[in-house]
Amino acid sequence: MRFTALGGGTEVGASCYLLQVAGKNILLDAGIRVNRRGEEALPNLELLRELTNDRLDLILISHAHLDHCGALPIIHSLFPTTPIYATTPTRLIAAVLLNDTLKIMERESEEKDSEVRLFDKGMVESAVWAIRTAPFSKWFKPLNDPEIEVYFHPAGHVMGAASILMKTPEAKIVYSGDISTASQRTVAGMEPIDFFEPDVLIIESTYGDSKHEARKVEEGKLARTVAEVIERGGTALIPAFAFGRAQEVILILKFSMLSGIIPKFPIYVDGLVRSICDLYAELLDYLPAKLRNYVKNSRQPIFWSGGDGSMPQVVKVISPEERKSLLLPEPKCIISSSGMLTGGPSVYYARWLASNPKNAILLTGYQDEESPGRRLQELEQGGTLELEGTEVEVRCEVRKYNLSAHADQIQLCQQISYMKPKSIVLVHGEPNAIKELREKLLLKSLVFVGKNGYTLDPLQPPDWLTQHRLLQIDAAHNRFFGRIERTDDGGVAIVFGRDLAESPQWKQFFEGYDEVTAKFFGKRIQIRPKLPSDEGGSGDEG
């Protein structure tokens, strides 16, 4: 068995993983880097062709976010006969997102007088038509091989998202995709996979170094903050991912008004958010029962307000021609894509609203480390931010709310404990998040990091780790002798020989770390790798 991250290894973006198992080449997701342009946005397709010798047997798409399906038109053009499987919502929503991406590329190509289009309309249509759908929670055989079966398990995260379970003659495998165990308003939380114990688990690590605040608390904070901005006469801009997050934010504010938690005020929805909201209305069967019952009993649209006595028409769709009218000083809330301020109408509004202290920009989702949203999040008030080539002074209020649709470290570890995998491959996370999550897991499982461009066999321990299950016992008995040296600056260096550096325990627990922390326990001193969470210290480290 061989696993190669073509993208989405130690990064969040361009998720695309090649699994070579039981004589088959299987691709898990086909994403792009949403904040990059041109070839930089793509996973390593040359390596894909090289490793497969231009034979790809199966493509499985976990969900419709572009960092998981945005490269599908190109990959389908390279492998036009390869079957593609996804859930029904994923197929329908991916079609909307891919067509919108095409429009953006065409517009940028015209504006910059350069060729930045990665695919054309024909390629999008062909890829979408090629997607075959399969239901949740039912084994199916996507290939002629009767020994290979696939199962889509509801993953939470967003509508249609699936964790992918596979039975093959060589191994049982789970690819988590993006998962959320907490229930949201538009999708139920992921139920444990406690009925299938995989040999290999490939799992996301987006928040492998974090613990989320209670979702209901964060929702309440967001609603009250928007109400405060309105009360002081300002405009609250909420940049949101068009698929998933925007729908959640609309419902948070709408139902907060219905329950009287906050007063009624106008909400304007712009960008691709409009199309995705309309598509949700066609996919009612995939929404939680509570939301379906609301639609049935109220006879109201899910997101828009019909203007009856109980709910004035406060949620309104805005057209491009009406955008300038929203720059007037009347208090209001605007929900618009994109969620990381990488493009779309949210950038247009942010440029005009950021300089007024009455206004607020409220971030509710993951911000890529290179995105304008991340820079805004880290910016002190009064600083400047570049948005599409324009320097903007930021004097408005900026706040971040954790409405994440990803599991945090504790939730990830819980899900892993249900599955009891023999081997784990960590992907879809920034290096610090992966490093901290690995620290939590490596005493119970063989843990690999799926670095981009590297091929590994997760069924085989590395050369230096032949008896992983005995490491904990061996570590308690092995002794290594070193010497203490004074450094020129008055510090202390403890020097060990090659026998420590070449030991399996050192390679498993310390290799790859640049710094350590030390803590006294009586006369003994404990040394461990320094993690990002150690910043600031507790004062007892030496």
BELQUI-V645775 format. One record per residue. N is the residue number from 1. RES is the residue in three letters. D_LAST is the distance of its C-alpha to the last C-alpha in Angstrom with 1 decimal. Layout:
<<N | RES | D_LAST> <N | RES | D_LAST>>
This chain:
<<1 | MET | 44.3> <2 | ARG | 42.6> <3 | PHE | 40.6> <4 | THR | 40.2> <5 | ALA | 38.7> <6 | LEU | 41.1> <7 | GLY | 39.2> <8 | GLY | 36.9> <9 | GLY | 34.2> <10 | THR | 30.9> <11 | GLU | 32.7> <12 | VAL | 34.7> <13 | GLY | 38.2> <14 | ALA | 40.9> <15 | SER | 40.4> <16 | CYS | 42.6> <17 | TYR | 42.0> <18 | LEU | 44.3> <19 | LEU | 44.7> <20 | GLN | 46.8> <21 | VAL | 47.8> <22 | ALA | 51.0> <23 | GLY | 52.7> <24 | LYS | 52.2> <25 | ASN | 50.4> <26 | ILE | 49.1> <27 | LEU | 47.5> <28 | LEU | 45.2> <29 | ASP | 45.4> <30 | ALA | 46.5> <31 | GLY | 44.5> <32 | ILE | 44.0> <33 | ARG | 41.3> <34 | VAL | 42.8> <35 | ASN | 41.3> <36 | ARG | 42.6> <37 | ARG | 46.1> <38 | GLY | 48.3> <39 | GLU | 47.1> <40 | GLU | 43.4> <41 | ALA | 43.9> <42 | LEU | 44.9> <43 | PRO | 43.2> <44 | ASN | 44.0> <45 | LEU | 47.6> <46 | GLU | 48.5> <47 | LEU | 46.0> <48 | LEU | 47.6> <49 | ARG | 51.0> <50 | GLU | 49.9> <51 | LEU | 48.1> <52 | THR | 51.0> <53 | ASN | 53.8> <54 | ASP | 55.1> <55 | ARG | 55.5> <56 | LEU | 53.7> <57 | ASP | 54.8> <58 | LEU | 53.2> <59 | ILE | 51.3> <60 | LEU | 49.6> <61 | ILE | 48.4> <62 | SER | 46.0> <63 | HIS | 46.7> <64 | ALA | 48.2> <65 | HIS | 45.3> <66 | LEU | 45.8> <67 | ASP | 42.5> <68 | HIS | 44.0> <69 | CYS | 47.7> <70 | GLY | 48.2> <71 | ALA | 48.9> <72 | LEU | 51.4> <73 | PRO | 54.6> <74 | ILE | 53.5> <75 | ILE | 52.6> <76 | HIS | 55.8> <77 | SER | 57.8> <78 | LEU | 56.3> <79 | PHE | 56.9> <80 | PRO | 59.8> <81 | THR | 60.9> <82 | THR | 57.5> <83 | PRO | 57.5> <84 | ILE | 55.0> <85 | TYR | 54.1> <86 | ALA | 52.5> <87 | THR | 53.3> <88 | THR | 56.1> <89 | PRO | 54.0> <90 | THR | 51.9> <91 | ARG | 55.0> <92 | LEU | 56.6> <93 | ILE | 53.5> <94 | ALA | 52.6> <95 | ALA | 56.1> <96 | VAL | 55.6> <97 | LEU | 52.2> <98 | LEU | 53.3> <99 | ASN | 56.5> <100 | ASP | 54.5> <101 | THR | 52.2> <102 | LEU | 55.3> <103 | LYS | 56.7> <104 | ILE | 53.5> <105 | MET | 53.6> <106 | GLU | 57.3> <107 | ARG | 56.8> <108 | GLU | 53.9> <109 | SER | 56.1> <110 | GLU | 58.9> <111 | GLU | 56.9> <112 | LYS | 55.0> <113 | ASP | 58.0> <114 | SER | 55.9> <115 | GLU | 55.8> <116 | VAL | 52.8> <117 | ARG | 54.5> <118 | LEU | 53.0> <119 | PHE | 55.9> <120 | ASP | 59.2> <121 | LYS | 61.0> <122 | GLY | 62.7> <123 | MET | 59.5> <124 | VAL | 58.0> <125 | GLU | 61.2> <126 | SER | 61.4> <127 | ALA | 57.8> <128 | VAL | 58.2> <129 | TRP | 61.5> <130 | ALA | 60.0> <131 | ILE | 57.4> <132 | ARG | 58.6> <133 | THR | 57.4> <134 | ALA | 56.4> <135 | PRO | 55.8> <136 | PHE | 52.7> <137 | SER | 52.2> <138 | LYS | 54.8> <139 | TRP | 54.7> <140 | PHE | 56.7> <141 | LYS | 57.5> <142 | PRO | 57.1> <143 | LEU | 58.4> <144 | ASN | 61.4> <145 | ASP | 59.1> <146 | PRO | 59.5> <147 | GLU | 56.3> <148 | ILE | 54.1> <149 | GLU | 53.6> <150 | VAL | 51.5> <151 | TYR | 50.6> <152 | PHE | 49.5> <153 | HIS | 47.2> <154 | PRO | 46.8> <155 | ALA | 43.3> <156 | GLY | 43.2> <157 | HIS | 41.8> <158 | VAL | 45.2> <159 | MET | 48.9> <160 | GLY | 49.8> <161 | ALA | 46.3> <162 | ALA | 46.1> <163 | SER | 43.7> <164 | ILE | 45.7> <165 | LEU | 46.2> <166 | MET | 48.0> <167 | LYS | 49.7> <168 | THR | 50.5> <169 | PRO | 51.7> <170 | GLU | 48.5> <171 | ALA | 45.9> <172 | LYS | 45.4> <173 | ILE | 43.3> <174 | VAL | 41.9> <175 | TYR | 41.1> <176 | SER | 39.6> <177 | GLY | 40.5> <178 | ASP | 39.0> <179 | ILE | 38.7> <180 | SER | 38.5> <181 | THR | 38.6> <182 | ALA | 39.2> <183 | SER | 42.8> <184 | GLN | 43.9> <185 | ARG | 47.2> <186 | THR | 48.8> <187 | VAL | 47.2> <188 | ALA | 46.2> <189 | GLY | 42.7> <190 | MET | 42.4> <191 | GLU | 43.4> <192 | PRO | 41.4> <193 | ILE | 42.6> <194 | ASP | 42.8> <195 | PHE | 46.1> <196 | PHE | 45.0> <197 | GLU | 42.3> <198 | PRO | 41.7> <199 | ASP | 40.8> <200 | VAL | 39.0> <201 | LEU | 37.5> <202 | ILE | 37.0> <203 | ILE | 35.2> <204 | GLU | 34.1> <205 | SER | 30.5> <206 | THR | 31.1> <207 | TYR | 28.9> <208 | GLY | 26.7> <209 | ASP | 23.6> <210 | SER | 25.3> <211 | LYS | 26.9> <212 | HIS | 30.2> <213 | GLU | 31.5> <214 | ALA | 34.7> <215 | ARG | 37.5> <216 | LYS | 40.0> <217 | VAL | 37.7> <218 | GLU | 37.1> <219 | GLU | 40.9> <220 | GLY | 41.7> <221 | LYS | 39.3> <222 | LEU | 40.9> <223 | ALA | 44.5> <224 | ARG | 43.9> <225 | THR | 42.3> <226 | VAL | 45.4> <227 | ALA | 47.6> <228 | GLU | 45.9> <229 | VAL | 46.4> <230 | ILE | 50.0> <231 | GLU | 50.6> <232 | ARG | 49.5> <233 | GLY | 51.9> <234 | GLY | 49.5> <235 | THR | 49.3> <236 | ALA | 46.5> <237 | LEU | 46.0> <238 | ILE | 44.3> <239 | PRO | 43.8> <240 | ALA | 43.9> <241 | PHE | 44.3> <242 | ALA | 48.1> <243 | PHE | 47.8> <244 | GLY | 45.9> <245 | ARG | 43.9> <246 | ALA | 46.9> <247 | GLN | 48.9> <248 | GLU | 46.2> <249 | VAL | 45.8> <250 | ILE | 49.6> <251 | LEU | 49.9> <252 | ILE | 47.0> <253 | LEU | 48.9> <254 | LYS | 52.3> <255 | PHE | 51.7> <256 | SER | 49.7> <257 | MET | 53.0> <258 | LEU | 55.2> <259 | SER | 53.3> <260 | GLY | 53.4> <261 | ILE | 49.6> <262 | ILE | 50.2> <263 | PRO | 53.5> <264 | LYS | 55.4> <265 | PHE | 54.9> <266 | PRO | 55.8> <267 | ILE | 53.6> <268 | TYR | 54.5> <269 | VAL | 53.6> <270 | ASP | 53.7> <271 | GLY | 53.1> <272 | LEU | 53.0> <273 | VAL | 51.9> <274 | ARG | 55.6> <275 | SER | 56.6> <276 | ILE | 53.9> <277 | CYS | 54.7> <278 | ASP | 58.4> <279 | LEU | 57.5> <280 | TYR | 55.6> <281 | ALA | 58.9> <282 | GLU | 60.5> <283 | LEU | 57.8> <284 | LEU | 58.1> <285 | ASP | 58.0> <286 | TYR | 54.4> <287 | LEU | 53.2> <288 | PRO | 52.0> <289 | ALA | 54.8> <290 | LYS | 54.0> <291 | LEU | 54.4> <292 | ARG | 57.5> <293 | ASN | 59.0> <294 | TYR | 58.3> <295 | VAL | 60.2> <296 | LYS | 63.0> <297 | ASN | 63.5> <298 | SER | 63.0> <299 | ARG | 64.9> <300 | GLN | 62.6> <301 | PRO | 60.7> <302 | ILE | 57.1> <303 | PHE | 55.6> <304 | TRP | 58.5> <305 | SER | 60.2> <306 | GLY | 63.9> <307 | GLY | 64.5> <308 | ASP | 66.0> <309 | GLY | 65.9> <310 | SER | 62.6> <311 | MET | 60.7> <312 | PRO | 61.9> <313 | GLN | 61.5> <314 | VAL | 58.0> <315 | VAL | 56.6> <316 | LYS | 58.5> <317 | VAL | 58.4> <318 | ILE | 58.5> <319 | SER | 60.3> <320 | PRO | 59.3> <321 | GLU | 62.3> <322 | GLU | 61.0> <323 | ARG | 57.5> <324 | LYS | 58.4> <325 | SER | 59.7> <326 | LEU | 56.2> <327 | LEU | 55.1> <328 | LEU | 57.2> <329 | PRO | 55.4> <330 | GLU | 56.5> <331 | PRO | 53.5> <332 | LYS | 52.7> <333 | CYS | 50.2> <334 | ILE | 50.2> <335 | ILE | 48.7> <336 | SER | 48.9> <337 | SER | 47.5> <338 | SER | 45.4> <339 | GLY | 42.2> <340 | MET | 39.9> <341 | LEU | 42.4> <342 | THR | 43.1> <343 | GLY | 46.8> <344 | GLY | 49.6> <345 | PRO | 50.9> <346 | SER | 47.5> <347 | VAL | 46.8> <348 | TYR | 50.2> <349 | TYR | 49.5> <350 | ALA | 45.9> <351 | ARG | 47.3> <352 | TRP | 49.8> <353 | LEU | 47.8> <354 | ALA | 44.4> <355 | SER | 45.5> <356 | ASN | 46.8> <357 | PRO | 44.4> <358 | LYS | 46.7> <359 | ASN | 45.9> <360 | ALA | 42.9> <361 | ILE | 41.6> <362 | LEU | 40.0> <363 | LEU | 38.1> <364 | THR | 38.2> <365 | GLY | 37.0> <366 | TYR | 34.7> <367 | GLN | 34.6> <368 | ASP | 34.2> <369 | GLU | 31.6> <370 | GLU | 34.5> <371 | SER | 36.9> <372 | PRO | 38.1> <373 | GLY | 37.1> <374 | ARG | 33.4> <375 | ARG | 33.7> <376 | LEU | 35.5> <377 | GLN | 32.9> <378 | GLU | 30.2> <379 | LEU | 32.6> <380 | GLU | 32.5> <381 | GLN | 35.9> <382 | GLY | 38.1> <383 | GLY | 36.9> <384 | THR | 39.2> <385 | LEU | 39.5> <386 | GLU | 41.7> <387 | LEU | 44.0> <388 | GLU | 46.5> <389 | GLY | 46.7> <390 | THR | 46.9> <391 | GLU | 44.3> <392 | VAL | 44.0> <393 | GLU | 42.6> <394 | VAL | 40.7> <395 | ARG | 41.4> <396 | CYS | 42.0> <397 | GLU | 39.6> <398 | VAL | 37.3> <399 | ARG | 35.8> <400 | LYS | 34.4> <401 | TYR | 35.4> <402 | ASN | 34.2> <403 | LEU | 37.5> <404 | SER | 36.1> <405 | ALA | 38.5> <406 | HIS | 35.7> <407 | ALA | 33.8> <408 | ASP | 30.2> <409 | GLN | 27.5> <410 | ILE | 28.5> <411 | GLN | 32.2> <412 | LEU | 31.8> <413 | CYS | 30.1> <414 | GLN | 32.9> <415 | GLN | 35.6> <416 | ILE | 34.1> <417 | SER | 34.1> <418 | TYR | 37.8> <419 | MET | 38.7> <420 | LYS | 36.8> <421 | PRO | 36.9> <422 | LYS | 36.5> <423 | SER | 35.0> <424 | ILE | 33.4> <425 | VAL | 33.6> <426 | LEU | 31.5> <427 | VAL | 33.2> <428 | HIS | 33.9> <429 | GLY | 30.5> <430 | GLU | 28.3> <431 | PRO | 25.6> <432 | ASN | 22.7> <433 | ALA | 24.9> <434 | ILE | 25.9> <435 | LYS | 22.4> <436 | GLU | 21.3> <437 | LEU | 24.6> <438 | ARG | 24.5> <439 | GLU | 21.2> <440 | LYS | 23.2> <441 | LEU | 26.2> <442 | LEU | 25.5> <443 | LEU | 25.4> <444 | LYS | 28.9> <445 | SER | 30.7> <446 | LEU | 30.9> <447 | VAL | 29.5> <448 | PHE | 30.6> <449 | VAL | 30.0> <450 | GLY | 33.4> <451 | LYS | 32.9> <452 | ASN | 36.0> <453 | GLY | 38.4> <454 | TYR | 37.0> <455 | THR | 39.0> <456 | LEU | 37.6> <457 | ASP | 39.1> <458 | PRO | 37.2> <459 | LEU | 39.4> <460 | GLN | 38.1> <461 | PRO | 34.6> <462 | PRO | 33.3> <463 | ASP | 34.2> <464 | TRP | 30.8> <465 | LEU | 30.8> <466 | THR | 34.1> <467 | GLN | 33.3> <468 | HIS | 30.9> <469 | ARG | 31.6> <470 | LEU | 30.5> <471 | LEU | 27.1> <472 | GLN | 25.3> <473 | ILE | 27.2> <474 | ASP | 26.7> <475 | ALA | 22.9> <476 | ALA | 22.9> <477 | HIS | 24.9> <478 | ASN | 24.0> <479 | ARG | 21.9> <480 | PHE | 20.7> <481 | PHE | 20.1> <482 | GLY | 18.1> <483 | ARG | 17.3> <484 | ILE | 14.5> <485 | GLU | 15.4> <486 | ARG | 14.6> <487 | THR | 15.1> <488 | ASP | 17.6> <489 | ASP | 15.3> <490 | GLY | 13.4> <491 | GLY | 10.4> <492 | VAL | 10.0> <493 | ALA | 11.9> <494 | ILE | 12.7> <495 | VAL | 16.3> <496 | PHE | 18.5> <497 | GLY | 22.2> <498 | ARG | 24.5> <499 | ASP | 25.0> <500 | LEU | 21.6> <501 | ALA | 22.2> <502 | GLU | 25.7> <503 | SER | 25.0> <504 | PRO | 26.1> <505 | GLN | 22.8> <506 | TRP | 20.9> <507 | LYS | 23.6> <508 | GLN | 23.7> <509 | PHE | 20.1> <510 | PHE | 18.3> <511 | GLU | 21.1> <512 | GLY | 21.3> <513 | TYR | 17.7> <514 | ASP | 16.4> <515 | GLU | 12.6> <516 | VAL | 10.2> <517 | THR | 7.3> <518 | ALA | 5.3> <519 | LYS | 6.1> <520 | PHE | 7.7> <521 | PHE | 11.5> <522 | GLY | 13.1> <523 | LYS | 13.0> <524 | ARG | 12.0> <525 | ILE | 9.0> <526 | GLN | 9.9> <527 | ILE | 9.7> <528 | ARG | 11.9> <529 | PRO | 13.4> <530 | LYS | 12.4> <531 | LEU | 15.3> <532 | PRO | 17.0> <533 | SER | 16.5> <534 | ASP | 12.8> <535 | GLU | 13.7> <536 | GLY | 13.2> <537 | GLY | 10.2> <538 | SER | 10.6> <539 | GLY | 8.4> <540 | ASP | 6.5> <541 | GLU | 3.8> <542 | GLY | 0.0>>
